[in-house]
Protein backbone atom coordinates (compact mmCIF):
# COMPACT_ATOMS: atom_id res chain seq x y z
CA UNK A 1 0.00 0.00 0.00
CA UNK A 2 1.24 3.47 -0.81
CA UNK A 3 2.66 5.41 2.12
CA UNK A 4 0.71 8.65 2.32
CA UNK A 5 3.09 10.55 4.61
CA UNK A 6 4.99 13.07 2.52
CA UNK A 7 7.66 15.70 2.96
CA UNK A 8 7.33 18.47 0.40
CA UNK A 9 9.45 21.12 -1.26
CA UNK A 10 8.54 24.78 -1.43
CA UNK A 11 8.83 27.99 -3.41
CA UNK A 12 9.31 31.46 -1.90
CA UNK A 13 8.01 34.95 -2.73
CA UNK A 14 8.70 38.32 -1.09
CA UNK A 15 6.95 41.61 -1.81
CA UNK A 16 5.97 44.88 -0.15
CA UNK A 17 2.44 45.35 1.18
CA UNK A 18 0.75 48.62 0.34
CA UNK A 19 -1.19 49.09 3.54
CA UNK A 20 0.62 49.66 6.83
CA UNK A 21 -0.55 48.52 10.22
CA UNK A 22 -0.99 50.71 13.28
CA UNK A 23 2.08 49.37 15.05
CA UNK A 24 4.37 49.96 12.06
CA UNK A 25 6.03 53.29 11.35
CA UNK A 26 6.02 52.45 7.64
CA UNK A 27 4.42 49.93 5.30
CA UNK A 28 4.46 46.30 6.36
CA UNK A 29 6.31 43.67 4.38
CA UNK A 30 5.24 40.09 3.69
CA UNK A 31 7.28 36.98 3.08
CA UNK A 32 5.51 33.88 1.71
CA UNK A 33 6.30 30.22 1.11
CA UNK A 34 4.01 27.75 -0.63
CA UNK A 35 3.82 24.26 -2.11
CA UNK A 36 1.24 21.99 -3.77
CA UNK A 37 0.60 18.28 -3.11
CA UNK A 38 -1.72 15.67 -4.65
CA UNK A 39 -3.16 12.58 -2.94
CA UNK A 40 -6.24 10.43 -2.36
CA UNK A 41 -8.27 12.59 0.03
CA UNK A 42 -7.12 10.87 3.24
CA UNK A 43 -3.50 11.72 3.88
CA UNK A 44 -0.97 13.11 6.32
CA UNK A 45 1.67 15.53 5.06
CA UNK A 46 4.58 17.21 6.76
CA UNK A 47 5.33 20.73 5.54
CA UNK A 48 8.61 22.36 6.55
CA UNK A 49 9.27 26.09 6.10
CA UNK A 50 11.99 28.43 7.40
CA UNK A 51 11.19 30.32 10.59
CA UNK A 52 10.98 34.08 10.43
CA UNK A 53 14.35 35.78 10.93
CA UNK A 54 13.84 38.38 13.73
CA UNK A 55 16.61 40.51 12.23
CA UNK A 56 14.20 41.41 9.42
CA UNK A 57 11.77 43.17 11.76
CA UNK A 58 8.82 42.64 14.10
CA UNK A 59 6.49 39.81 13.08
CA UNK A 60 2.87 40.99 13.44
CA UNK A 61 0.95 37.94 12.24
CA UNK A 62 1.23 34.65 10.38
CA UNK A 63 -1.31 33.74 7.71
CA UNK A 64 -1.82 30.10 6.80
CA UNK A 65 -3.89 29.44 3.68
CA UNK A 66 -4.82 26.28 1.83
CA UNK A 67 -6.48 26.02 -1.55
CA UNK A 68 -8.27 22.69 -1.92
CA UNK A 69 -9.67 20.89 -4.96
CA UNK A 70 -11.49 17.67 -4.05
CA UNK A 71 -12.85 15.24 -6.68
CA UNK A 72 -15.08 12.41 -5.45
CA UNK A 73 -16.56 9.30 -7.12
CA UNK A 74 -19.07 6.97 -5.53
CA UNK A 75 -21.35 4.06 -6.26
CA UNK A 76 -24.57 3.38 -4.35
CA UNK A 77 -26.65 0.21 -4.38
CA UNK A 78 -30.02 -0.30 -2.75
CA UNK A 79 -30.13 -3.25 -0.35
CA UNK A 80 -33.87 -3.05 0.29
CA UNK A 81 -36.31 -5.38 -1.43
CA UNK A 82 -38.55 -2.37 -2.12
CA UNK A 83 -37.64 0.73 -4.15
CA UNK A 84 -36.18 3.75 -2.36
CA UNK A 85 -36.86 7.12 -4.03
CA UNK A 86 -35.00 9.52 -1.74
CA UNK A 87 -31.40 8.34 -1.48
CA UNK A 88 -28.92 11.15 -0.75
CA UNK A 89 -25.17 10.93 -0.42
CA UNK A 90 -23.35 13.44 1.74
CA UNK A 91 -19.60 13.89 1.24
CA UNK A 92 -17.61 15.17 4.23
CA UNK A 93 -14.18 16.80 4.23
CA UNK A 94 -12.08 17.65 7.32
CA UNK A 95 -8.75 19.52 7.17
CA UNK A 96 -6.50 20.01 10.18
CA UNK A 97 -3.21 21.88 10.55
CA UNK A 98 -1.20 21.11 13.70
CA UNK A 99 2.23 22.24 14.83
CA UNK A 100 4.21 22.80 18.01
CA UNK A 101 4.25 26.46 16.92
CA UNK A 102 0.43 26.67 17.19
CA UNK A 103 -1.45 27.03 20.47
CA UNK A 104 -4.11 24.64 19.12
CA UNK A 105 -4.76 22.89 15.81
CA UNK A 106 -6.41 24.82 12.97
CA UNK A 107 -9.44 22.97 11.64
CA UNK A 108 -11.98 23.27 8.85
CA UNK A 109 -14.98 21.08 7.99
CA UNK A 110 -16.97 21.04 4.76
CA UNK A 111 -19.81 18.91 3.42
CA UNK A 112 -21.87 18.69 0.26
CA UNK A 113 -24.96 16.65 -0.55
CA UNK A 114 -25.75 14.81 -3.79
CA UNK A 115 -29.11 13.36 -4.78
CA UNK A 116 -31.98 12.57 -4.68
CA UNK A 117 -31.48 9.15 -6.29
CA UNK A 118 -34.38 6.79 -7.01
CA UNK A 119 -33.26 3.16 -6.90
CA UNK A 120 -35.33 0.05 -7.58
CA UNK A 121 -35.52 -2.81 -5.12
CA UNK A 122 -32.48 -5.04 -4.95
CA UNK A 123 -32.14 -7.45 -7.89
CA UNK A 124 -29.39 -9.52 -6.27
CA UNK A 125 -26.79 -8.58 -8.91
CA UNK A 126 -24.06 -6.42 -7.32
CA UNK A 127 -22.80 -3.40 -9.23
CA UNK A 128 -25.43 -3.26 -11.96
CA UNK A 129 -29.12 -2.79 -12.68
CA UNK A 130 -31.79 -0.24 -11.70
CA UNK A 131 -30.96 -0.68 -8.00
CA UNK A 132 -27.46 0.72 -8.61
CA UNK A 133 -26.01 4.14 -9.51
CA UNK A 134 -22.47 5.38 -10.08
CA UNK A 135 -21.66 9.10 -9.82
CA UNK A 136 -18.56 11.11 -10.60
CA UNK A 137 -16.20 12.69 -10.98
CA UNK A 138 -17.85 15.26 -8.69
CA UNK A 139 -16.01 18.48 -7.78
CA UNK A 140 -16.92 18.67 -4.11
CA UNK A 141 -14.41 21.54 -3.65
CA UNK A 142 -12.89 23.50 -6.52
CA UNK A 143 -9.95 25.76 -5.64
CA UNK A 144 -11.65 26.54 -2.33
CA UNK A 145 -9.67 28.80 0.00
CA UNK A 146 -9.34 27.98 3.70
CA UNK A 147 -7.56 30.79 5.56
CA UNK A 148 -6.35 31.24 9.14
CA UNK A 149 -4.53 34.16 10.80
CA UNK A 150 -2.27 33.49 13.79
CA UNK A 151 -1.36 36.43 16.06
CA UNK A 152 0.68 34.50 18.62
CA UNK A 153 3.84 34.62 16.54
CA UNK A 154 6.62 33.86 19.02
CA UNK A 155 7.17 30.24 18.01
CA UNK A 156 7.47 31.17 14.34
CA UNK A 157 10.55 33.32 15.01
CA UNK A 158 14.21 32.40 15.26
CA UNK A 159 16.55 30.08 13.39
CA UNK A 160 15.73 26.71 11.90
CA UNK A 161 12.38 25.55 10.56
CA UNK A 162 8.75 25.42 11.53
CA UNK A 163 6.95 22.16 10.78
CA UNK A 164 3.25 21.53 10.14
CA UNK A 165 1.34 18.26 10.10
CA UNK A 166 -1.50 18.61 7.63
CA UNK A 167 -4.21 15.95 7.84
CA UNK A 168 -6.99 15.49 5.29
CA UNK A 169 -10.01 13.23 5.84
CA UNK A 170 -12.68 12.55 3.20
CA UNK A 171 -15.64 10.22 3.75
CA UNK A 172 -19.31 9.84 2.81
CA UNK A 173 -22.62 8.59 4.18
CA UNK A 174 -25.91 7.63 2.50
CA UNK A 175 -29.37 8.61 3.69
CA UNK A 176 -32.71 7.20 2.65
CA UNK A 177 -32.22 3.67 3.95
CA UNK A 178 -29.66 2.06 6.23
CA UNK A 179 -29.66 -1.05 4.02
CA UNK A 180 -27.35 0.11 1.23
CA UNK A 181 -23.89 -0.41 -0.18
CA UNK A 182 -21.91 2.83 -0.60
CA UNK A 183 -18.38 2.86 -1.95
CA UNK A 184 -16.41 6.08 -2.57
CA UNK A 185 -12.99 7.26 -3.67
CA UNK A 186 -11.35 10.67 -3.58
CA UNK A 187 -8.55 12.58 -5.24
CA UNK A 188 -7.41 16.00 -4.10
CA UNK A 189 -4.90 18.76 -4.71
CA UNK A 190 -3.86 21.02 -1.82
CA UNK A 191 -1.86 24.22 -2.11
CA UNK A 192 -0.41 25.15 1.31
CA UNK A 193 0.91 28.66 1.90
CA UNK A 194 2.39 30.46 4.91
CA UNK A 195 2.84 34.24 4.91
CA UNK A 196 4.80 36.27 7.46
CA UNK A 197 3.64 39.87 7.87
CA UNK A 198 6.17 42.11 9.59
CA UNK A 199 7.31 45.66 10.26
CA UNK A 200 10.79 46.19 8.82
CA UNK A 201 13.44 46.57 11.49
CA UNK A 202 14.94 49.91 12.47
CA UNK A 203 18.43 48.77 13.46
CA UNK A 204 20.11 50.24 16.54
CA UNK A 205 22.80 52.84 16.28
CA UNK A 206 26.37 51.64 16.03
CA UNK A 207 27.04 52.10 19.77
CA UNK A 208 25.40 48.69 20.44
CA UNK A 209 27.61 46.09 18.83
CA UNK A 210 26.13 42.81 20.17
CA UNK A 211 22.96 41.51 21.87
CA UNK A 212 22.24 37.95 23.06
CA UNK A 213 19.65 36.03 25.09
CA UNK A 214 20.32 32.47 26.31
CA UNK A 215 18.79 30.01 28.77
CA UNK A 216 20.58 29.25 32.04
CA UNK A 217 19.12 25.84 32.81
CA UNK A 218 15.40 25.86 33.62
CA UNK A 219 15.40 28.80 36.02
CA UNK A 220 16.72 31.88 34.22
CA UNK A 221 17.45 33.58 30.91
CA UNK A 222 20.70 35.48 30.60
CA UNK A 223 20.53 38.75 28.63
CA UNK A 224 23.74 40.46 27.53
CA UNK A 225 24.62 43.35 25.26
CA UNK A 226 27.74 45.40 24.60
CA UNK A 227 27.95 49.06 23.66
CA UNK A 228 30.79 51.01 22.14
CA UNK A 229 31.55 54.72 22.56
CA UNK A 230 28.47 55.45 24.68
CA UNK A 231 26.82 58.85 24.72
CA UNK A 232 25.40 60.48 27.83
CA UNK A 233 21.66 60.20 28.59
CA UNK A 234 21.06 57.18 26.39
CA UNK A 235 18.35 54.94 27.83
CA UNK A 236 18.18 51.23 27.10
CA UNK A 237 14.93 49.43 27.85
CA UNK A 238 14.95 45.63 27.85
CA UNK A 239 11.60 44.37 26.54
CA UNK A 240 9.97 40.93 26.57
CA UNK A 241 7.14 39.35 24.53
CA UNK A 242 5.44 35.97 24.61
CA UNK A 243 3.47 36.40 21.38
CA UNK A 244 5.86 38.35 19.15
CA UNK A 245 3.41 41.23 18.79
CA UNK A 246 3.19 43.00 22.16
CA UNK A 247 6.41 43.81 24.04
CA UNK A 248 6.48 44.90 27.69
CA UNK A 249 9.26 46.55 29.69
CA UNK A 250 11.49 44.34 31.86
CA UNK A 251 14.18 46.80 32.99
CA UNK A 252 15.69 50.20 32.08
CA UNK A 253 19.32 51.31 32.05
CA UNK A 254 20.64 54.87 31.75
CA UNK A 255 24.14 55.90 30.70
CA UNK A 256 25.81 58.56 32.84
CA UNK A 257 29.38 58.37 31.60
CA UNK A 258 29.28 61.18 29.05
CA UNK A 259 30.84 60.61 25.66
CA UNK A 260 33.35 57.84 26.24
CA UNK A 261 35.45 55.61 24.04
CA UNK A 262 35.73 51.87 24.65
CA UNK A 263 33.24 49.06 25.24
CA UNK A 264 30.64 48.70 28.00
CA UNK A 265 28.88 45.45 28.94
CA UNK A 266 25.34 45.06 30.27
CA UNK A 267 23.92 41.90 31.80
CA UNK A 268 20.49 41.03 33.18
CA UNK A 269 18.75 37.80 34.16
CA UNK A 270 15.05 37.17 33.57
CA UNK A 271 13.01 34.55 35.43
CA UNK A 272 10.54 32.89 33.00
CA UNK A 273 7.42 32.95 35.20
CA UNK A 274 4.82 32.38 32.44
CA UNK A 275 4.07 29.19 30.52
CA UNK A 276 4.99 30.38 27.04
CA UNK A 277 6.90 27.99 24.82
CA UNK A 278 9.07 30.82 23.47
CA UNK A 279 10.02 34.24 24.85
CA UNK A 280 11.25 37.09 22.69
CA UNK A 281 13.58 39.88 23.81
CA UNK A 282 14.68 43.16 22.26
CA UNK A 283 16.29 46.40 23.35
CA UNK A 284 14.56 49.72 22.89
CA UNK A 285 17.14 52.52 22.61
CA UNK A 286 15.86 55.96 23.62
CA UNK A 287 17.92 58.92 22.48
CA UNK A 288 18.32 62.14 24.48
CA UNK A 289 15.83 63.88 22.14
CA UNK A 290 13.23 61.14 22.71
CA UNK A 291 13.61 59.28 19.41
CA UNK A 292 13.62 55.48 19.64
CA UNK A 293 15.13 52.57 17.79
CA UNK A 294 14.92 48.83 18.34
CA UNK A 295 17.39 45.99 18.27
CA UNK A 296 16.87 42.75 16.37
CA UNK A 297 14.73 40.31 18.37
CA UNK A 298 16.31 37.36 20.18
CA UNK A 299 14.14 34.25 20.64
CA UNK A 300 14.59 31.87 23.59
CA UNK A 301 12.87 28.49 23.41
CA UNK A 302 11.58 27.24 26.77
CA UNK A 303 10.66 23.72 27.85
CA UNK A 304 7.88 22.07 25.85
CA UNK A 305 4.37 22.10 27.27
CA UNK A 306 3.59 18.90 29.15
CA UNK A 307 0.30 18.55 27.26
CA UNK A 308 2.07 18.27 23.91
CA UNK A 309 2.00 14.51 23.44
CA UNK A 310 1.31 12.15 20.58
CA UNK A 311 -2.42 11.64 20.32
CA UNK A 312 -2.24 8.08 18.97
CA UNK A 313 0.34 5.69 20.38
CA UNK A 314 2.00 3.47 19.48
CA UNK A 315 1.88 4.44 15.83
CA UNK A 316 2.71 2.30 13.84
CA UNK A 317 0.84 -0.29 15.91
CA UNK A 318 0.89 -4.08 16.09
CA UNK A 319 -1.55 -4.75 18.92
CA UNK A 320 -3.71 -2.36 20.92
CA UNK A 321 -3.47 1.36 20.19
CA UNK A 322 -4.31 4.15 22.65
CA UNK A 323 -5.87 7.47 21.70
CA UNK A 324 -4.87 10.32 24.03
CA UNK A 325 -7.68 12.85 24.32
CA UNK A 326 -6.27 15.09 27.06
CA UNK A 327 -3.81 14.84 29.94
CA UNK A 328 -6.10 16.30 32.61
CA UNK A 329 -9.54 17.12 31.18
CA UNK A 330 -12.01 14.25 30.79
CA UNK A 331 -14.62 14.19 28.07
CA UNK A 332 -17.09 12.09 26.10
CA UNK A 333 -15.45 11.10 22.79
CA UNK A 334 -16.61 9.36 19.66
CA UNK A 335 -13.79 7.66 17.74
CA UNK A 336 -14.29 6.44 14.16
CA UNK A 337 -11.93 4.30 12.08
CA UNK A 338 -11.95 4.80 8.29
CA UNK A 339 -10.11 3.34 5.35
CA UNK A 340 -8.03 5.81 3.33
CA UNK A 341 -10.86 5.86 0.76
CA UNK A 342 -13.27 7.12 3.44
CA UNK A 343 -15.19 3.94 4.27
CA UNK A 344 -16.31 3.77 7.90
CA UNK A 345 -15.12 0.54 9.53
CA UNK A 346 -15.99 0.93 13.20
CA UNK A 347 -17.08 3.51 15.74
CA UNK A 348 -16.23 3.62 19.46
CA UNK A 349 -17.65 5.66 22.35
CA UNK A 350 -15.47 6.62 25.35
CA UNK A 351 -17.29 8.41 28.18
CA UNK A 352 -15.59 10.57 30.83
CA UNK A 353 -12.25 9.51 29.36
CA UNK A 354 -8.71 10.82 29.10
CA UNK A 355 -7.70 7.99 26.74
CA UNK A 356 -9.34 5.27 24.70
CA UNK A 357 -8.02 1.91 23.51
CA UNK A 358 -8.53 0.32 20.08
CA UNK A 359 -7.69 -3.36 19.71
CA UNK A 360 -6.14 -2.96 16.28
CA UNK A 361 -4.53 -6.39 16.24
CA UNK A 362 -7.83 -8.29 16.35
CA UNK A 363 -10.19 -5.95 14.51
CA UNK A 364 -8.21 -4.58 11.55
CA UNK A 365 -5.70 -5.92 9.07
CA UNK A 366 -2.33 -4.47 8.18
CA UNK A 367 -2.50 -1.14 6.36
CA UNK A 368 -3.13 2.58 6.68
CA UNK A 369 -6.25 3.91 8.40
CA UNK A 370 -7.64 7.30 9.40
CA UNK A 371 -8.75 7.87 13.00
CA UNK A 372 -11.31 10.62 13.62
CA UNK A 373 -12.17 11.63 17.21
CA UNK A 374 -14.93 14.08 18.20
CA UNK A 375 -15.64 15.45 21.67
CA UNK A 376 -19.43 15.18 22.00
CA UNK A 377 -19.55 18.02 24.50
CA UNK A 378 -17.23 20.68 23.05
CA UNK A 379 -17.22 19.52 19.37
CA UNK A 380 -13.40 19.51 19.49
CA UNK A 381 -12.06 17.04 16.96
CA UNK A 382 -8.89 15.74 15.42
CA UNK A 383 -7.95 13.38 12.61
CA UNK A 384 -4.76 11.33 12.49
CA UNK A 385 -3.34 8.61 10.34
CA UNK A 386 -2.78 5.17 11.92
CA UNK A 387 -0.48 2.55 10.47
CA UNK A 388 -1.04 -1.06 11.50
CA UNK A 389 1.88 -3.41 10.90
N, C-alpha and C positions, 0 to 999 in steps of 0.2 A: 504493500500500500504506500502511496506517495506521502512523504513527510511534509506536513503543511506548515511547519515552523520555518520562517524565512528571515534572513538578514538582508537588508536592502541597501542599495547605493543611493546617492542623492545628488541634486544639482543646487546651486546657490545663486541668489540674486540680491543686489543691494541697490536701494534708490532712496531719494529724499522724499519725505512726505511734505505736502503743501500746507497742512494745517497743524499749527503748534498746539501744545497742551498747556494748561495753566501753570504747571510746575516747571516748564521749560522757558528759558530766556530767549530761545530762538526756535526755529522749526524742528520738529522731531525727525528722527531718521529711523528707517526700518531695515531690518536684515532678515531675509527669508531663505529657508531651505525646503525643498520638496522632493517627493519621489512618487512613483506609481507602481502598484503591484496588481497582479491578476491571480484569481484562485477560484475555488468552488463554493463560495458562500459561507463556509464554516471553517475558519482558519485562525491561526495565531501568528502574528508577525512581530518581529522586533525591529524597531526603527532606532537608529543611532544618529544623533546630530551633535555638532559642537556646542558646548555651552557658550553663553554670552561672555565676551571678554570685558570685564569691568573697566579696563583702561579706555574703552570707547566712549563711555558715558554712564548715565544713570538709566537703568532699565525700568520702564514704567509699566509695561504689561507684556504678556506673551499670548499671542493668538494661535490657536490650533484649529486647523480647518481640514475637513475631509470632503472629497467630492466622490460620490458613490454612484456607480451604475450597476444595477442588479437585474439579471435576466433569469427568469424562472420557467421551468417546464413541469407539467404534472399530468398524471393520468388518474382518473377516478372511475371506479366501478361499483355499481349498486349491488349490495349483498342481500337486499330484501327480495322476497318473492313477489311483492307488489311494486308497481311503479312508484317512483319518488319524483315529484315535479319541482322541488325547491332546493336542490343541492346548491350550496355555496362553498367556495374554497377561500379561506383567508390565509394570506402569506404574511409571515411575521419576519421582521429583521431587527436585530439588536446589535449595536456597535458600542464597544467600550474601550476607552483609552486609560491605561493605568501606568504609573511611574512612581518611583521614590521621590521625584521632584514635585509631585502633585499631592495636595492635602487629602484628596479623595478621588476615586476614579471619575472620569467624564463619560457619561452614558447618553445614548440616544436610542429610542425605539420607534419603529415605523411599521405600519400594517396596511394592507390593501386587499379588498375583497373582489373575487371574481365569481360570476354566476348571475342569474340562476341557471341551473342545468336540469333538464328533464330527462330522467333515465328510466328505461323500462325495467320490469322485474328481472331478476337474475336469470340468465339462460344457461348457466353452468359452464360456459366457455370463457375462461379467463382471457382478458386482453382484447376482446372483440365483441361486436354486436351492439344492439341498441341500448344495452345496459352499461355501456362503456363510453367514455369520452377522453380524448387526449388534447391538451391545450398547451400552446407555446410555440415559439418563445414569447414570453410576456415581459415587458419592461416594467418591472415593479418600481424601480427607481432609475431615473435617467439623468445623470450628471447632477444629482441632488447634493446641495451644500449642507454640511453639518458644521457649525462653527461654535467655538468656545473661546472665552477670553479669561485668562488667568492673571490676577493682580498680585498674588503672593509669589514674587519673582525670585526670592533669595536662592532657591535651590537650582535655578537655571543659570546662575552666575559663577564664574571661576574658570579654572582650566579643566581640560578633559572633555568628556561627552555627557550628554543627557540621553537616557534610553527610555523608550516607550514600548509597552506591550499593547498591541492593538488586536482585539478579539472581535471576530465577526460571527454571528449566529443567524442562520436562515432556516426556517421551518414552516410547516403549514398544517392546517386542520380543516376538516370538512364538517359542514353543518347540513342538516336536513334529515339524516338518519345516522345512528351510531354504527349500523351494520354496513360498512363500506370498506373498500380497499383504495387507499390514497398513496400514491408514490410520486415524489417530487425530486427535482435536481436543480441546482443553482450554479450560475457562473457570475462572477462579479469583477469589477475593476475599481480600485480605490486609489485616489490621489491623496496623499497625506502631506500637509504643509504646516510648518511652524514659522512664525514671524515674531521677531523681537522688535519692539518699539522702544526707542530710547532717546534721551536728551544728550546731545553730544557733550563730551567732557570739556570743561574749562580747566586746563592743567595749572597746577600751582606754579608760583614764581620760582625762579631758580634757587632761592635760598633753602628750599627743602629738596634734599638730594636723594632720600630714600624713605620708604614707609613700609612696615611689615606688620602682620598680625598672625600669631601662631598659638596653637593650643599648648598648655602646660599640663599634661595629664588630663584628668576629668574635671579638675577643680578651677582652672583659671585659663584666661587667654592673655598672652603677653603682646602688648602693643609697643612698637618702637618706631621712632623716626629721627632723622638726622637733618639738621639745618646747617647752612653755610653762609657766613657773612650776614648775620642777623641784623635787622634794623629795629630800632626802639619802637615800643608800642605796637608791635605785631601781636595779635591774639590768635592762638590756635585752639580750635574747639574740636575735641574728639567726639565723633557721632557714631551711633549704632542703629542698625535696622534689622528686623527679623523678616521683613517682606520685600525688601529691595526698593520700596517706593517711599516710605515715610522714615526719616532719620530723626532720632532724638539725641539730645546732648548727654554725654557721659561725663566729660570734664573739660575745663578751660585752663589754658596756660598763657601767661603774658610775658613778653620779653621786656627786660629792664636794663639791658646791658649797653644800650646805645648802638651806634654803628660799629660793629666789631668784625674783624677778620677771623678765620678759623672755623672749626666745626663744633656744633653743640648737639648733644644727644638727649632725647626725651624718651621716657619709658613709663608705661602705665599698665596695670593688670586689671582685667575685667572679670568678674565672677558671672558665669552664664546661669542666671537664675530662672530663665524661662525654659520652655520645652521646644523651642524651635530646632529644626534639624540643621539650619545654617544661620550664622550671624554675619552681617556685613558691617564693615567699619570704613570710615573715611575721615579726613581732616578738613575742617572748614577753616580757611585762613582769612582773617579779618584785618584789612589794612587800617592804618591810622585815619584815613579819610572815610572809613566805613564800607568801602568796597570789599566784596568777598570773592573768593575762588575756592575750588574744591580739589582734593586729591583724587587720584584713581581709587576705586573701591577695592578693599581686600576682603575676601570671603573666607570664613572659617567654618569647616564642617564639624558639627557636633556628633555625639553618639546617635545611632539610629533609634527611632521610636520603637518601643517594645512591642507595639501592636502591629508592626510591619512584618508579617509572617506569610509564608506560602499558604494559600487558601486550600489547595488540594495536596495531600501528601500521604504516602509517597507518590511521586509522579515522575517517571513511569512506575506502574504498579504491577504486581504479580498476584497478590492476594487481596486482602481488604484495603480499601482506600478511605481516608478520613477527609471530610470537608470541614475546614475551620471557618466558622461564621464570625466569631468575635472572641477576643480574649476574656472580656469581663461582662459583656452585655448579652443576656439571653434573649432569644426570640423564637418565633414560630416560623419555620422555613419549609418551603416546598422545593425539592431538588428533582430536576428532570434530567434524564440521560438520553441524548440523541445521537444518531449516526451523523457522519459529516455531511450527508445529503439532506439532513433535517428530519429524519424519521424518528418519532418518539418511541423509545424502547421501554422505559420504565419511569415511574414517578414515586418519590418518597416524601413522607411528611415527618418533620422533626419538630416537636413542640417543646418550648422552654429550653432550647438547646444552645450550647456554645459550639458543639461539633456534631457531625453526623457521619455514620459509617456506611459505606457501600461495599458489599461483598462481591467485588469485581471478579474474583477468581471463579466463582460458581455461576454467576449470572450472565457474564458477557465473555465473548471470545477475544482473542488477540486482535488489536487494531487501534484505531484512533477514534475517540468519541468526544462529544461536546457536553459539558456539565453546565446546567443553568440552574441557579439558586435564586429564589425570590423570598424576601421577608414579607410574610402575610400581613404584618402590622404596619411597617413603615414603607413598604413597596421597594425597599433597597434591593438591588439585584446585582449579580455578577455572572459572567460566563467565562469558563476556562476550558482549555483543551485537556483531555486525559488520554494518556497512552497506556494501554494494557499489553504487557509482554507475555 
